Amino acid sequence: MSGRSRLPPRQPDNFKGYRDGPTPLQPVMQRGPPPLPPHPAALEEELEIQRRDMERILAENRYILDENVMLERELTATKDKIIRFSQSISKLHADNEAEAREYIDRELKLETELHSAEPLRAEVGSLRNELQKLTALQNELSTQVQSLTKDLNKLHSENKKLSAMKAEVDEMHKELDGARRELEHEKKENKELMVQNKAMQNDFFSMVRELETLRTEQMAAERKARGIGVGPYGMLSGSLDVGYPGSLYSDPYNSGAWGPNGRRGPPRH
């Protein structure tokens, strides 16, 4: 993603090719010079920035994955607690119902025996008190069940929030995958651009070598023409004072192939 803010390689703004008048070779060179390849230091800096971005993204991804694993573990533990609470509540209900039925049966039996045995009234009263205590205990347990039900609903709500957070994590994974694909695409484009620049540079140097070969052949032809008989203006061949201002072919490049720069090539900025 950091590749979006990169600037294109700077092109030379004052390179104008050969400065003299039209020559037979000039139409070939009118296409202009190829852009100079980017400086290695700039490429290294860009690669370092991309590497740091990738490391940061990987670290964030690992953090999200670890957090997701933690949340899943907490969710599993919460579900286990809910299951245990549900089982405990069911067991408490069953025990209370069994005890209530038992005490009711005992009360009915005692009332039956009370009609036949008056001394058992005191025991019946005691059992009634115990039944009231059990009823109070049952009410207390019902209150606890309601509280547990609220906690269970709260846990369900938190479970929904965890599901939403998991969806957000999945969305972040998708965005991360998109960023990776974009980074790979930019790397591929940069590689293709470097290959094109290399090919254009090779063509450029090939043209320079051909130009130097032509100049060498022209100079050889000029020296050969000067060494044969009388020149075209009546001067003796081989004389230093020939009757024309230059060679058979004037130098269209003004002191070498690159003007005042000689064989060093065009000036680089």
C-alpha positions in Angstrom: 0.0 0.0 0.0 2.9 2.3 0.5 3.6 2.1 -3.2 0.7 4.5 -4.0 2.6 7.5 -2.7 5.7 6.9 -4.7 6.8 9.5 -7.3 7.8 8.4 -10.8 11.5 8.5 -11.6 12.6 12.0 -12.5 13.1 12.5 -16.2 15.9 14.9 -17.5 14.3 18.2 -18.5 17.2 19.8 -20.3 18.3 16.9 -22.6 17.7 17.9 -26.2 19.8 15.4 -28.1 22.1 16.6 -30.8 22.2 20.4 -31.2 23.3 20.9 -34.8 21.3 21.1 -38.0 19.6 18.2 -39.8 21.8 15.3 -40.7 21.0 11.9 -42.2 21.1 10.3 -38.8 19.0 13.0 -37.0 15.5 11.6 -37.8 16.4 8.4 -36.0 17.3 10.3 -32.8 14.2 12.6 -32.8 12.4 10.2 -30.6 14.2 11.6 -27.6 16.3 9.8 -25.0 14.8 7.1 -22.8 14.1 8.0 -19.2 17.0 7.4 -16.8 16.6 4.4 -14.5 15.8 5.3 -10.9 18.7 5.7 -8.5 19.6 2.5 -6.6 19.3 4.3 -3.3 15.7 5.3 -4.1 14.9 1.7 -4.9 16.5 0.5 -1.7 14.6 3.1 0.3 11.3 2.1 -1.4 12.0 -1.6 -0.7 12.7 -0.8 2.9 9.5 1.1 3.3 7.6 -1.8 1.7 9.3 -4.3 4.0 8.4 -2.2 7.1 4.8 -2.0 6.0 4.6 -5.7 5.4 6.1 -6.4 8.8 3.6 -4.0 10.4 0.7 -5.7 8.6 2.0 -9.1 9.6 2.3 -8.0 13.3 -1.2 -6.6 13.2 -2.5 -9.8 11.7 -0.8 -11.9 14.3 -2.3 -9.7 17.0 -5.8 -10.1 15.6 -5.4 -13.8 15.3 -4.2 -14.1 18.9 -7.1 -11.9 20.1 -9.5 -14.1 18.1 -8.2 -17.3 19.6 -8.5 -15.7 23.1 -12.1 -14.7 22.4 -13.0 -18.1 21.1 -11.5 -19.7 24.2 -13.4 -17.3 26.5 -16.6 -18.1 24.5 -16.0 -21.8 24.9 -15.5 -21.4 28.7 -18.6 -19.2 28.9 -20.7 -21.8 27.1 -19.4 -24.5 29.4 -20.3 -22.4 32.4 -23.8 -21.9 31.0 -24.2 -25.6 30.4 -23.1 -26.3 34.0 -25.5 -23.6 35.4 -28.3 -25.1 33.3 -27.6 -28.6 34.6 -27.4 -27.3 38.2 -30.7 -25.4 37.8 -32.4 -28.4 36.4 -31.1 -30.5 39.2 -32.2 -28.0 41.8 -35.7 -27.9 40.3 -35.9 -31.6 40.3 -34.6 -31.9 43.9 -37.0 -29.1 45.1 -39.9 -30.8 43.3 -39.0 -34.1 44.8 -38.6 -32.7 48.2 -41.9 -30.7 47.9 -43.8 -33.8 46.8 -42.2 -35.8 49.7 -43.1 -33.2 52.3 -46.6 -32.8 50.9 -47.1 -36.6 51.0 -45.8 -36.6 54.6 -48.2 -33.8 55.5 -51.1 -35.6 54.1 -50.1 -38.8 55.8 -49.6 -36.9 59.1 -53.0 -35.2 58.8 -54.5 -38.6 58.3 -52.7 -39.9 61.3 -53.7 -36.8 63.2 -57.3 -37.7 63.1 -56.5 -41.0 64.6 -53.7 -39.8 66.9 -54.0 -36.4 68.6 -50.4 -36.5 70.0 -49.1 -36.2 66.5 -50.4 -32.6 66.1 -47.2 -31.2 67.5 -45.2 -33.1 64.9 -47.5 -31.9 62.2 -47.0 -28.3 63.3 -43.3 -28.8 63.2 -43.5 -30.3 59.7 -45.6 -27.3 58.6 -42.9 -24.9 59.8 -40.3 -27.0 58.0 -42.5 -26.8 54.9 -42.6 -23.1 55.2 -38.9 -22.9 55.4 -38.6 -25.1 52.4 -41.1 -22.8 50.6 -39.0 -19.9 51.5 -35.9 -21.8 50.3 -37.7 -22.5 47.1 -38.6 -18.9 46.6 -35.0 -18.0 47.3 -33.9 -20.6 44.7 -36.4 -19.2 42.3 -34.9 -15.7 42.8 -31.4 -17.2 42.1 -32.8 -18.9 39.0 -34.1 -15.6 37.8 -30.7 -14.0 38.4 -29.0 -16.8 36.6 -31.4 -16.4 33.7 -30.5 -12.7 33.5 -26.8 -13.7 33.5 -27.5 -16.2 30.8 -29.3 -13.6 28.7 -26.3 -11.3 29.3 -24.0 -14.0 28.1 -26.1 -14.5 25.0 -25.8 -10.8 24.3 -22.1 -10.9 24.8 -22.0 -14.0 22.5 -23.7 -11.9 19.8 -21.1 -9.1 20.3 -18.4 -11.7 19.9 -20.0 -12.9 16.7 -20.0 -9.3 15.4 -16.4 -8.9 16.4 -15.5 -12.1 14.6 -17.3 -10.7 11.5 -15.2 -7.5 11.8 -12.0 -9.6 12.1 -13.0 -11.5 8.9 -13.6 -8.2 7.1 -10.1 -7.0 8.2 -8.7 -10.3 6.9 -10.3 -9.6 3.5 -8.9 -6.0 3.5 -5.5 -7.4 4.4 -5.7 -9.9 1.5 -6.7 -7.1 -0.9 -3.8 -5.0 0.3 -1.4 -7.9 -0.3 -2.8 -8.5 -3.8 -2.4 -4.8 -4.5 1.2 -4.9 -3.2 2.0 -7.9 -5.4 0.5 -6.1 -8.4 2.6 -3.0 -7.8 5.7 -5.1 -7.5 4.9 -6.8 -10.8 4.4 -3.4 -12.5 7.7 -2.1 -11.1 9.5 -5.1 -12.3 8.0 -4.7 -15.8 9.0 -1.0 -15.8 12.6 -1.9 -14.9 12.7 -4.5 -17.7 11.4 -1.8 -20.2 14.0 0.7 -18.9 16.8 -1.8 -19.3 15.7 -2.6 -22.9 15.5 1.1 -23.8 18.9 1.7 -22.2 20.4 -1.2 -24.2 18.8 0.3 -27.4 20.2 3.7 -26.5 23.8 2.4 -26.0 23.5 0.3 -29.2 22.6 3.5 -31.2 25.5 5.3 -29.6 27.9 2.5 -30.6 26.5 2.6 -34.2 27.0 6.3 -34.3 30.6 6.0 -33.1 31.2 3.3 -35.8 29.8 5.7 -38.5 31.9 8.5 -37.3 35.0 6.3 -37.3 34.2 5.2 -40.9 33.6 8.8 -41.9 37.0 9.8 -40.5 38.7 6.9 -42.2 37.0 7.8 -45.5 38.1 11.4 -45.0 41.7 10.5 -44.3 41.7 8.2 -47.3 40.3 10.9 -49.6 42.9 13.4 -48.4 45.7 10.9 -49.2 44.8 10.4 -52.9 45.9 12.9 -55.7 44.6 16.5 -55.8 41.6 17.5 -53.7 38.3 18.7 -55.2 39.4 22.4 -55.0 42.8 22.0 -56.7 44.8 21.5 -53.5 47.4 18.7 -53.3 46.3 15.7 -51.3 48.0 15.2 -48.0 48.4 19.0 -47.6 47.5 20.5 -44.3 45.9 23.6 -46.1 43.0 22.0 -47.9 40.7 24.1 -50.0 37.5 23.3 -48.0 36.6 24.1 -44.4 36.1 20.6 -43.1 36.0 16.9 -44.0 33.8 15.4 -46.6 31.1 15.0 -43.9 30.8 17.8 -41.4 30.7 16.9 -37.7 27.0 17.3 -36.9 27.6 16.7 -33.2 29.9 19.6 -32.3 33.1 18.2 -30.8 32.2 14.5 -30.5 29.1 12.4 -30.2 27.8 14.3 -27.2 29.0 17.9 -27.9 31.3 19.3 -25.2 30.9 16.2 -23.2 32.8 14.1 -25.6 32.5 10.3 -25.2 31.0 10.6 -21.7 27.5 10.7 -23.0 24.7 13.1 -22.3 24.8 15.1 -19.0 22.9 13.4 -16.1 21.1 15.3 -13.5 
